[in-house]
């Protein structure tokens, strides 16, 4: 991800044209969030797909 790509995404989805300096500050935060998302996707959810659930259901803490 480049700063220009992030700047365009921000314009499209947030509707704000951030200054280059602001985007440069946001880029490491964005990259860290992407890394964390990849770590979470790698977790074994026991076959449950969170995208198909209408609420959070953690069998480790709720009665079966």
mmCIF file of the N, C-alpha and C atoms, coordinates in Angstrom:
data_MODEL
# 
_entry.id   MODEL 
# 
loop_
_atom_site.group_PDB 
_atom_site.id 
_atom_site.type_symbol 
_atom_site.label_atom_id 
_atom_site.label_alt_id 
_atom_site.label_comp_id 
_atom_site.label_asym_id 
_atom_site.label_entity_id 
_atom_site.label_seq_id 
_atom_site.pdbx_PDB_ins_code 
_atom_site.Cartn_x 
_atom_site.Cartn_y 
_atom_site.Cartn_z 
_atom_site.occupancy 
_atom_site.B_iso_or_equiv 
_atom_site.pdbx_formal_charge 
_atom_site.auth_seq_id 
_atom_site.auth_comp_id 
_atom_site.auth_asym_id 
_atom_site.auth_atom_id 
_atom_site.pdbx_PDB_model_num 
ATOM 1   N N  . UNK A 1 1  ? 0.863   -1.171  0.000  1.00 0.00 ? 1  UNK A N  1 
ATOM 2   C CA . UNK A 1 1  ? 0.000   0.000   0.000  1.00 0.00 ? 1  UNK A CA 1 
ATOM 3   C C  . UNK A 1 1  ? 0.909   1.234   0.000  1.00 0.00 ? 1  UNK A C  1 
ATOM 4   N N  . UNK A 1 2  ? 0.640   2.115   -0.906 1.00 0.00 ? 2  UNK A N  1 
ATOM 5   C CA . UNK A 1 2  ? 1.395   3.365   -0.947 1.00 0.00 ? 2  UNK A CA 1 
ATOM 6   C C  . UNK A 1 2  ? 0.580   4.470   -0.302 1.00 0.00 ? 2  UNK A C  1 
ATOM 7   N N  . UNK A 1 3  ? 1.231   5.565   0.000  1.00 0.00 ? 3  UNK A N  1 
ATOM 8   C CA . UNK A 1 3  ? 0.502   6.692   0.593  1.00 0.00 ? 3  UNK A CA 1 
ATOM 9   C C  . UNK A 1 3  ? -0.539  7.231   -0.380 1.00 0.00 ? 3  UNK A C  1 
ATOM 10  N N  . UNK A 1 4  ? -0.228  7.214   -1.656 1.00 0.00 ? 4  UNK A N  1 
ATOM 11  C CA . UNK A 1 4  ? -1.197  7.713   -2.641 1.00 0.00 ? 4  UNK A CA 1 
ATOM 12  C C  . UNK A 1 4  ? -2.421  6.810   -2.720 1.00 0.00 ? 4  UNK A C  1 
ATOM 13  N N  . UNK A 1 5  ? -2.195  5.487   -2.655 1.00 0.00 ? 5  UNK A N  1 
ATOM 14  C CA . UNK A 1 5  ? -3.321  4.555   -2.654 1.00 0.00 ? 5  UNK A CA 1 
ATOM 15  C C  . UNK A 1 5  ? -4.191  4.772   -1.423 1.00 0.00 ? 5  UNK A C  1 
ATOM 16  N N  . UNK A 1 6  ? -3.559  4.920   -0.264 1.00 0.00 ? 6  UNK A N  1 
ATOM 17  C CA . UNK A 1 6  ? -4.313  5.148   0.959  1.00 0.00 ? 6  UNK A CA 1 
ATOM 18  C C  . UNK A 1 6  ? -5.070  6.466   0.883  1.00 0.00 ? 6  UNK A C  1 
ATOM 19  N N  . UNK A 1 7  ? -4.443  7.470   0.339  1.00 0.00 ? 7  UNK A N  1 
ATOM 20  C CA . UNK A 1 7  ? -5.103  8.778   0.203  1.00 0.00 ? 7  UNK A CA 1 
ATOM 21  C C  . UNK A 1 7  ? -6.352  8.657   -0.669 1.00 0.00 ? 7  UNK A C  1 
ATOM 22  N N  . UNK A 1 8  ? -6.257  7.913   -1.759 1.00 0.00 ? 8  UNK A N  1 
ATOM 23  C CA . UNK A 1 8  ? -7.417  7.723   -2.631 1.00 0.00 ? 8  UNK A CA 1 
ATOM 24  C C  . UNK A 1 8  ? -8.519  6.937   -1.930 1.00 0.00 ? 8  UNK A C  1 
ATOM 25  N N  . UNK A 1 9  ? -8.140  5.901   -1.162 1.00 0.00 ? 9  UNK A N  1 
ATOM 26  C CA . UNK A 1 9  ? -9.138  5.141   -0.397 1.00 0.00 ? 9  UNK A CA 1 
ATOM 27  C C  . UNK A 1 9  ? -9.852  6.035   0.613  1.00 0.00 ? 9  UNK A C  1 
ATOM 28  N N  . UNK A 1 10 ? -9.088  6.879   1.281  1.00 0.00 ? 10 UNK A N  1 
ATOM 29  C CA . UNK A 1 10 ? -9.686  7.792   2.261  1.00 0.00 ? 10 UNK A CA 1 
ATOM 30  C C  . UNK A 1 10 ? -10.651 8.756   1.591  1.00 0.00 ? 10 UNK A C  1 
ATOM 31  N N  . UNK A 1 11 ? -10.261 9.247   0.434  1.00 0.00 ? 11 UNK A N  1 
ATOM 32  C CA . UNK A 1 11 ? -11.162 10.151  -0.300 1.00 0.00 ? 11 UNK A CA 1 
ATOM 33  C C  . UNK A 1 11 ? -12.453 9.445   -0.674 1.00 0.00 ? 11 UNK A C  1 
ATOM 34  N N  . UNK A 1 12 ? -12.314 8.213   -1.153 1.00 0.00 ? 12 UNK A N  1 
ATOM 35  C CA . UNK A 1 12 ? -13.484 7.474   -1.620 1.00 0.00 ? 12 UNK A CA 1 
ATOM 36  C C  . UNK A 1 12 ? -14.409 7.047   -0.486 1.00 0.00 ? 12 UNK A C  1 
ATOM 37  N N  . UNK A 1 13 ? -13.844 6.508   0.595  1.00 0.00 ? 13 UNK A N  1 
ATOM 38  C CA . UNK A 1 13 ? -14.673 5.915   1.645  1.00 0.00 ? 13 UNK A CA 1 
ATOM 39  C C  . UNK A 1 13 ? -14.987 6.850   2.801  1.00 0.00 ? 13 UNK A C  1 
ATOM 40  N N  . UNK A 1 14 ? -14.114 7.815   3.062  1.00 0.00 ? 14 UNK A N  1 
ATOM 41  C CA . UNK A 1 14 ? -14.347 8.742   4.176  1.00 0.00 ? 14 UNK A CA 1 
ATOM 42  C C  . UNK A 1 14 ? -14.829 10.088  3.658  1.00 0.00 ? 14 UNK A C  1 
ATOM 43  N N  . UNK A 1 15 ? -14.484 10.384  2.414  1.00 0.00 ? 15 UNK A N  1 
ATOM 44  C CA . UNK A 1 15 ? -14.916 11.641  1.831  1.00 0.00 ? 15 UNK A CA 1 
ATOM 45  C C  . UNK A 1 15 ? -14.052 12.829  2.211  1.00 0.00 ? 15 UNK A C  1 
ATOM 46  N N  . UNK A 1 16 ? -12.826 12.551  2.657  1.00 0.00 ? 16 UNK A N  1 
ATOM 47  C CA . UNK A 1 16 ? -11.917 13.615  3.084  1.00 0.00 ? 16 UNK A CA 1 
ATOM 48  C C  . UNK A 1 16 ? -10.613 13.467  2.304  1.00 0.00 ? 16 UNK A C  1 
ATOM 49  N N  . UNK A 1 17 ? -10.110 14.585  1.806  1.00 0.00 ? 17 UNK A N  1 
ATOM 50  C CA . UNK A 1 17 ? -8.829  14.590  1.117  1.00 0.00 ? 17 UNK A CA 1 
ATOM 51  C C  . UNK A 1 17 ? -7.763  15.016  2.118  1.00 0.00 ? 17 UNK A C  1 
ATOM 52  N N  . UNK A 1 18 ? -7.150  14.036  2.772  1.00 0.00 ? 18 UNK A N  1 
ATOM 53  C CA . UNK A 1 18 ? -6.145  14.317  3.786  1.00 0.00 ? 18 UNK A CA 1 
ATOM 54  C C  . UNK A 1 18 ? -4.866  14.841  3.145  1.00 0.00 ? 18 UNK A C  1 
ATOM 55  N N  . UNK A 1 19 ? -4.144  15.666  3.867  1.00 0.00 ? 19 UNK A N  1 
ATOM 56  C CA . UNK A 1 19 ? -2.843  16.161  3.421  1.00 0.00 ? 19 UNK A CA 1 
ATOM 57  C C  . UNK A 1 19 ? -1.854  15.001  3.399  1.00 0.00 ? 19 UNK A C  1 
ATOM 58  N N  . UNK A 1 20 ? -0.831  15.131  2.584  1.00 0.00 ? 20 UNK A N  1 
ATOM 59  C CA . UNK A 1 20 ? 0.175   14.082  2.435  1.00 0.00 ? 20 UNK A CA 1 
ATOM 60  C C  . UNK A 1 20 ? 0.808   13.706  3.775  1.00 0.00 ? 20 UNK A C  1 
ATOM 61  N N  . UNK A 1 21 ? 1.084   14.692  4.606  1.00 0.00 ? 21 UNK A N  1 
ATOM 62  C CA . UNK A 1 21 ? 1.699   14.415  5.914  1.00 0.00 ? 21 UNK A CA 1 
ATOM 63  C C  . UNK A 1 21 ? 0.774   13.577  6.789  1.00 0.00 ? 21 UNK A C  1 
ATOM 64  N N  . UNK A 1 22 ? -0.524  13.850  6.718  1.00 0.00 ? 22 UNK A N  1 
ATOM 65  C CA . UNK A 1 22 ? -1.483  13.080  7.515  1.00 0.00 ? 22 UNK A CA 1 
ATOM 66  C C  . UNK A 1 22 ? -1.556  11.641  7.026  1.00 0.00 ? 22 UNK A C  1 
ATOM 67  N N  . UNK A 1 23 ? -1.554  11.465  5.721  1.00 0.00 ? 23 UNK A N  1 
ATOM 68  C CA . UNK A 1 23 ? -1.607  10.113  5.156  1.00 0.00 ? 23 UNK A CA 1 
ATOM 69  C C  . UNK A 1 23 ? -0.345  9.335   5.524  1.00 0.00 ? 23 UNK A C  1 
ATOM 70  N N  . UNK A 1 24 ? 0.789   9.999   5.517  1.00 0.00 ? 24 UNK A N  1 
ATOM 71  C CA . UNK A 1 24 ? 2.035   9.329   5.912  1.00 0.00 ? 24 UNK A CA 1 
ATOM 72  C C  . UNK A 1 24 ? 1.988   8.883   7.362  1.00 0.00 ? 24 UNK A C  1 
ATOM 73  N N  . UNK A 1 25 ? 1.314   9.632   8.222  1.00 0.00 ? 25 UNK A N  1 
ATOM 74  C CA . UNK A 1 25 ? 1.154   9.219   9.625  1.00 0.00 ? 25 UNK A CA 1 
ATOM 75  C C  . UNK A 1 25 ? 0.169   8.069   9.749  1.00 0.00 ? 25 UNK A C  1 
ATOM 76  N N  . UNK A 1 26 ? -0.834  8.022   8.865  1.00 0.00 ? 26 UNK A N  1 
ATOM 77  C CA . UNK A 1 26 ? -1.850  6.981   8.938  1.00 0.00 ? 26 UNK A CA 1 
ATOM 78  C C  . UNK A 1 26 ? -1.398  5.649   8.343  1.00 0.00 ? 26 UNK A C  1 
ATOM 79  N N  . UNK A 1 27 ? -0.488  5.689   7.390  1.00 0.00 ? 27 UNK A N  1 
ATOM 80  C CA . UNK A 1 27 ? -0.080  4.470   6.687  1.00 0.00 ? 27 UNK A CA 1 
ATOM 81  C C  . UNK A 1 27 ? 0.437   3.375   7.625  1.00 0.00 ? 27 UNK A C  1 
ATOM 82  N N  . UNK A 1 28 ? 1.338   3.659   8.571  1.00 0.00 ? 28 UNK A N  1 
ATOM 83  C CA . UNK A 1 28 ? 1.777   2.577   9.478  1.00 0.00 ? 28 UNK A CA 1 
ATOM 84  C C  . UNK A 1 28 ? 0.631   2.018   10.324 1.00 0.00 ? 28 UNK A C  1 
ATOM 85  N N  . UNK A 1 29 ? -0.316  2.855   10.689 1.00 0.00 ? 29 UNK A N  1 
ATOM 86  C CA . UNK A 1 29 ? -1.470  2.386   11.461 1.00 0.00 ? 29 UNK A CA 1 
ATOM 87  C C  . UNK A 1 29 ? -2.340  1.464   10.615 1.00 0.00 ? 29 UNK A C  1 
ATOM 88  N N  . UNK A 1 30 ? -2.539  1.848   9.378  1.00 0.00 ? 30 UNK A N  1 
ATOM 89  C CA . UNK A 1 30 ? -3.307  1.017   8.455  1.00 0.00 ? 30 UNK A CA 1 
ATOM 90  C C  . UNK A 1 30 ? -2.619  -0.334  8.259  1.00 0.00 ? 30 UNK A C  1 
ATOM 91  N N  . UNK A 1 31 ? -1.316  -0.315  8.039  1.00 0.00 ? 31 UNK A N  1 
ATOM 92  C CA . UNK A 1 31 ? -0.579  -1.561  7.828  1.00 0.00 ? 31 UNK A CA 1 
ATOM 93  C C  . UNK A 1 31 ? -0.616  -2.456  9.059  1.00 0.00 ? 31 UNK A C  1 
ATOM 94  N N  . UNK A 1 32 ? -0.541  -1.869  10.238 1.00 0.00 ? 32 UNK A N  1 
ATOM 95  C CA . UNK A 1 32 ? -0.633  -2.657  11.478 1.00 0.00 ? 32 UNK A CA 1 
ATOM 96  C C  . UNK A 1 32 ? -2.017  -3.290  11.598 1.00 0.00 ? 32 UNK A C  1 
ATOM 97  N N  . UNK A 1 33 ? -3.062  -2.546  11.251 1.00 0.00 ? 33 UNK A N  1 
ATOM 98  C CA . UNK A 1 33 ? -4.425  -3.083  11.298 1.00 0.00 ? 33 UNK A CA 1 
ATOM 99  C C  . UNK A 1 33 ? -4.583  -4.243  10.317 1.00 0.00 ? 33 UNK A C  1 
ATOM 100 N N  . UNK A 1 34 ? -4.015  -4.112  9.127  1.00 0.00 ? 34 UNK A N  1 
ATOM 101 C CA . UNK A 1 34 ? -4.081  -5.204  8.148  1.00 0.00 ? 34 UNK A CA 1 
ATOM 102 C C  . UNK A 1 34 ? -3.370  -6.448  8.668  1.00 0.00 ? 34 UNK A C  1 
ATOM 103 N N  . UNK A 1 35 ? -2.223  -6.276  9.299  1.00 0.00 ? 35 UNK A N  1 
ATOM 104 C CA . UNK A 1 35 ? -1.498  -7.411  9.890  1.00 0.00 ? 35 UNK A CA 1 
ATOM 105 C C  . UNK A 1 35 ? -2.353  -8.098  10.942 1.00 0.00 ? 35 UNK A C  1 
ATOM 106 N N  . UNK A 1 36 ? -2.984  -7.310  11.796 1.00 0.00 ? 36 UNK A N  1 
ATOM 107 C CA . UNK A 1 36 ? -3.833  -7.876  12.859 1.00 0.00 ? 36 UNK A CA 1 
ATOM 108 C C  . UNK A 1 36 ? -5.022  -8.624  12.266 1.00 0.00 ? 36 UNK A C  1 
ATOM 109 N N  . UNK A 1 37 ? -5.597  -8.083  11.221 1.00 0.00 ? 37 UNK A N  1 
ATOM 110 C CA . UNK A 1 37 ? -6.724  -8.764  10.574 1.00 0.00 ? 37 UNK A CA 1 
ATOM 111 C C  . UNK A 1 37 ? -6.294  -10.110 10.013 1.00 0.00 ? 37 UNK A C  1 
ATOM 112 N N  . UNK A 1 38 ? -5.101  -10.174 9.424  1.00 0.00 ? 38 UNK A N  1 
ATOM 113 C CA . UNK A 1 38 ? -4.591  -11.454 8.914  1.00 0.00 ? 38 UNK A CA 1 
ATOM 114 C C  . UNK A 1 38 ? -4.378  -12.454 10.057 1.00 0.00 ? 38 UNK A C  1 
ATOM 115 N N  . UNK A 1 39 ? -3.874  -11.986 11.207 1.00 0.00 ? 39 UNK A N  1 
ATOM 116 C CA . UNK A 1 39 ? -3.695  -12.868 12.364 1.00 0.00 ? 39 UNK A CA 1 
ATOM 117 C C  . UNK A 1 39 ? -5.037  -13.416 12.836 1.00 0.00 ? 39 UNK A C  1 
ATOM 118 N N  . UNK A 1 40 ? -6.042  -12.576 12.890 1.00 0.00 ? 40 UNK A N  1 
ATOM 119 C CA . UNK A 1 40 ? -7.361  -13.022 13.340 1.00 0.00 ? 40 UNK A CA 1 
ATOM 120 C C  . UNK A 1 40 ? -7.987  -14.006 12.355 1.00 0.00 ? 40 UNK A C  1 
ATOM 121 N N  . UNK A 1 41 ? -7.792  -13.765 11.064 1.00 0.00 ? 41 UNK A N  1 
ATOM 122 C CA . UNK A 1 41 ? -8.331  -14.677 10.062 1.00 0.00 ? 41 UNK A CA 1 
ATOM 123 C C  . UNK A 1 41 ? -7.688  -16.056 10.149 1.00 0.00 ? 41 UNK A C  1 
ATOM 124 N N  . UNK A 1 42 ? -6.470  -16.132 10.645 1.00 0.00 ? 42 UNK A N  1 
ATOM 125 C CA . UNK A 1 42 ? -5.760  -17.403 10.748 1.00 0.00 ? 42 UNK A CA 1 
ATOM 126 C C  . UNK A 1 42 ? -6.199  -18.220 11.957 1.00 0.00 ? 42 UNK A C  1 
ATOM 127 N N  . UNK A 1 43 ? -6.949  -17.644 12.870 1.00 0.00 ? 43 UNK A N  1 
ATOM 128 C CA . UNK A 1 43 ? -7.389  -18.371 14.060 1.00 0.00 ? 43 UNK A CA 1 
ATOM 129 C C  . UNK A 1 43 ? -8.372  -19.475 13.698 1.00 0.00 ? 43 UNK A C  1 
ATOM 130 N N  . UNK A 1 44 ? -8.297  -20.563 14.431 1.00 0.00 ? 44 UNK A N  1 
ATOM 131 C CA . UNK A 1 44 ? -9.249  -21.653 14.253 1.00 0.00 ? 44 UNK A CA 1 
ATOM 132 C C  . UNK A 1 44 ? -10.524 -21.307 15.006 1.00 0.00 ? 44 UNK A C  1 
ATOM 133 N N  . UNK A 1 45 ? -11.604 -21.113 14.272 1.00 0.00 ? 45 UNK A N  1 
ATOM 134 C CA . UNK A 1 45 ? -12.880 -20.773 14.896 1.00 0.00 ? 45 UNK A CA 1 
ATOM 135 C C  . UNK A 1 45 ? -13.768 -21.997 15.072 1.00 0.00 ? 45 UNK A C  1 
ATOM 136 N N  . UNK A 1 46 ? -13.189 -23.170 14.946 1.00 0.00 ? 46 UNK A N  1 
ATOM 137 C CA . UNK A 1 46 ? -13.969 -24.386 15.155 1.00 0.00 ? 46 UNK A CA 1 
ATOM 138 C C  . UNK A 1 46 ? -15.004 -24.619 14.076 1.00 0.00 ? 46 UNK A C  1 
ATOM 139 N N  . UNK A 1 47 ? -14.755 -24.136 12.887 1.00 0.00 ? 47 UNK A N  1 
ATOM 140 C CA . UNK A 1 47 ? -15.698 -24.354 11.800 1.00 0.00 ? 47 UNK A CA 1 
ATOM 141 C C  . UNK A 1 47 ? -16.734 -23.265 11.646 1.00 0.00 ? 47 UNK A C  1 
ATOM 142 N N  . UNK A 1 48 ? -16.885 -22.397 12.622 1.00 0.00 ? 48 UNK A N  1 
ATOM 143 C CA . UNK A 1 48 ? -17.860 -21.317 12.513 1.00 0.00 ? 48 UNK A CA 1 
ATOM 144 C C  . UNK A 1 48 ? -17.299 -20.188 11.665 1.00 0.00 ? 48 UNK A C  1 
ATOM 145 N N  . UNK A 1 49 ? -18.131 -19.658 10.811 1.00 0.00 ? 49 UNK A N  1 
ATOM 146 C CA . UNK A 1 49 ? -17.741 -18.524 9.982  1.00 0.00 ? 49 UNK A CA 1 
ATOM 147 C C  . UNK A 1 49 ? -18.440 -17.290 10.535 1.00 0.00 ? 49 UNK A C  1 
ATOM 148 N N  . UNK A 1 50 ? -17.693 -16.332 11.097 1.00 0.00 ? 50 UNK A N  1 
ATOM 149 C CA . UNK A 1 50 ? -18.336 -15.168 11.716 1.00 0.00 ? 50 UNK A CA 1 
ATOM 150 C C  . UNK A 1 50 ? -19.163 -14.352 10.745 1.00 0.00 ? 50 UNK A C  1 
ATOM 151 N N  . UNK A 1 51 ? -18.883 -14.466 9.448  1.00 0.00 ? 51 UNK A N  1 
ATOM 152 C CA . UNK A 1 51 ? -19.668 -13.718 8.469  1.00 0.00 ? 51 UNK A CA 1 
ATOM 153 C C  . UNK A 1 51 ? -21.076 -14.261 8.324  1.00 0.00 ? 51 UNK A C  1 
ATOM 154 N N  . UNK A 1 52 ? -21.322 -15.502 8.780  1.00 0.00 ? 52 UNK A N  1 
ATOM 155 C CA . UNK A 1 52 ? -22.648 -16.097 8.653  1.00 0.00 ? 52 UNK A CA 1 
ATOM 156 C C  . UNK A 1 52 ? -23.434 -16.031 9.958  1.00 0.00 ? 52 UNK A C  1 
ATOM 157 N N  . UNK A 1 53 ? -22.862 -15.451 10.998 1.00 0.00 ? 53 UNK A N  1 
ATOM 158 C CA . UNK A 1 53 ? -23.514 -15.385 12.305 1.00 0.00 ? 53 UNK A CA 1 
ATOM 159 C C  . UNK A 1 53 ? -24.147 -14.010 12.502 1.00 0.00 ? 53 UNK A C  1 
ATOM 160 N N  . UNK A 1 54 ? -25.329 -13.989 13.084 1.00 0.00 ? 54 UNK A N  1 
ATOM 161 C CA . UNK A 1 54 ? -26.006 -12.721 13.303 1.00 0.00 ? 54 UNK A CA 1 
ATOM 162 C C  . UNK A 1 54 ? -25.606 -12.080 14.631 1.00 0.00 ? 54 UNK A C  1 
ATOM 163 N N  . UNK A 1 55 ? -24.842 -12.789 15.450 1.00 0.00 ? 55 UNK A N  1 
ATOM 164 C CA . UNK A 1 55 ? -24.369 -12.273 16.729 1.00 0.00 ? 55 UNK A CA 1 
ATOM 165 C C  . UNK A 1 55 ? -23.103 -13.020 17.106 1.00 0.00 ? 55 UNK A C  1 
ATOM 166 N N  . UNK A 1 56 ? -22.401 -12.503 18.093 1.00 0.00 ? 56 UNK A N  1 
ATOM 167 C CA . UNK A 1 56 ? -21.176 -13.167 18.538 1.00 0.00 ? 56 UNK A CA 1 
ATOM 168 C C  . UNK A 1 56 ? -21.547 -14.397 19.355 1.00 0.00 ? 56 UNK A C  1 
ATOM 169 N N  . UNK A 1 57 ? -20.955 -15.511 19.019 1.00 0.00 ? 57 UNK A N  1 
ATOM 170 C CA . UNK A 1 57 ? -21.241 -16.769 19.682 1.00 0.00 ? 57 UNK A CA 1 
ATOM 171 C C  . UNK A 1 57 ? -19.922 -17.449 19.988 1.00 0.00 ? 57 UNK A C  1 
ATOM 172 N N  . UNK A 1 58 ? -19.478 -17.340 21.218 1.00 0.00 ? 58 UNK A N  1 
ATOM 173 C CA . UNK A 1 58 ? -18.233 -17.976 21.623 1.00 0.00 ? 58 UNK A CA 1 
ATOM 174 C C  . UNK A 1 58 ? -18.584 -19.164 22.506 1.00 0.00 ? 58 UNK A C  1 
ATOM 175 N N  . UNK A 1 59 ? -18.429 -20.364 21.972 1.00 0.00 ? 59 UNK A N  1 
ATOM 176 C CA . UNK A 1 59 ? -18.822 -21.563 22.713 1.00 0.00 ? 59 UNK A CA 1 
ATOM 177 C C  . UNK A 1 59 ? -17.976 -21.797 23.953 1.00 0.00 ? 59 UNK A C  1 
ATOM 178 N N  . UNK A 1 60 ? -16.823 -21.142 24.033 1.00 0.00 ? 60 UNK A N  1 
ATOM 179 C CA . UNK A 1 60 ? -15.982 -21.306 25.212 1.00 0.00 ? 60 UNK A CA 1 
ATOM 180 C C  . UNK A 1 60 ? -16.575 -20.637 26.435 1.00 0.00 ? 60 UNK A C  1 
ATOM 181 N N  . UNK A 1 61 ? -17.426 -19.619 26.227 1.00 0.00 ? 61 UNK A N  1 
ATOM 182 C CA . UNK A 1 61 ? -17.970 -18.890 27.381 1.00 0.00 ? 61 UNK A CA 1 
ATOM 183 C C  . UNK A 1 61 ? -19.484 -18.954 27.482 1.00 0.00 ? 61 UNK A C  1 
ATOM 184 N N  . UNK A 1 62 ? -20.158 -19.533 26.501 1.00 0.00 ? 62 UNK A N  1 
ATOM 185 C CA . UNK A 1 62 ? -21.614 -19.617 26.581 1.00 0.00 ? 62 UNK A CA 1 
ATOM 186 C C  . UNK A 1 62 ? -22.036 -21.086 26.611 1.00 0.00 ? 62 UNK A C  1 
ATOM 187 N N  . UNK A 1 63 ? -23.106 -21.393 27.330 1.00 0.00 ? 63 UNK A N  1 
ATOM 188 C CA . UNK A 1 63 ? -23.543 -22.784 27.423 1.00 0.00 ? 63 UNK A CA 1 
ATOM 189 C C  . UNK A 1 63 ? -23.984 -23.311 26.058 1.00 0.00 ? 63 UNK A C  1 
ATOM 190 N N  . UNK A 1 64 ? -23.685 -24.560 25.813 1.00 0.00 ? 64 UNK A N  1 
ATOM 191 C CA . UNK A 1 64 ? -23.995 -25.185 24.538 1.00 0.00 ? 64 UNK A CA 1 
ATOM 192 C C  . UNK A 1 64 ? -25.356 -25.705 24.511 1.00 0.00 ? 64 UNK A C  1 
# 
